[in-house]
Amino acid sequence: MTLDDLSDDVQESYKNLGDELDVSLDRETRHELAMLTALYDPDDVDELVRRAVHTLFQSALDRGQLDFHLRQGYDVTYDEYLSGMTYEEMTGQTQAPPRDDVRRYQM
């Protein structure tokens, strides 16, 4: 898969998510959310869920897990996704003429 495939998949997922998300909670998640709600006393529990998504994303990015999975699935990194081009495209390696190894050492 490529950078274009990743961009298409992200856009498709973004469309499918919509503005609201119903999430079922298991017992452990409900307990942890209740603890965080008591601790932070947010105006709305949705705010804690938004913070949790941001924290999970940042953690995956900081620990290299995001790039690891992106490289496995799409052969790109998050920086490449943000810039809209691969490192090869940035450095001009995709425009270099192919090497002729047969004639390379002939004089």
Residue, then its C-alpha position, 0 to 999 in steps of 0.5 A: m500500500t502507498l501514501d495515497d492509499l493511506s490518505d484515502d483510508v483516513q478520509e474514508s474513516y473520517k467520513n464514517l465516524g461522523d460527529e458522534l460515536d456510541v461506545s459500549l463500556d466494559r466494567e473496567t473501562r466504566h470504572e476507569l472513566a468514573m475515576l477520571t470523571a471524579l478526578y477531573d470533574p469535566d463539564d461533559v464526559d465526552e471531553l474525557v473521551r476526547r482527551a483519551v483519544h488525543t493521549l493515545f495518539q500522542s503516546a503511539l506517536d512518541r513511542g514510535q508505534l504509529d510509524f511502525h504500524l504505518r510502515q508495515g501497512y502502508d510503507v510510509t511514516y507519519d511525517e511522510y503522511l503529513s507532508g504528502m510525499t515520501y522521503e524518496e520523493m522529497t530527496g529526489q531519489t525517485q527522479a534519478p536515472p536507473r543505474d546501469d550496473v553492467r557498464r558501470y565499471q567499464m572505461 
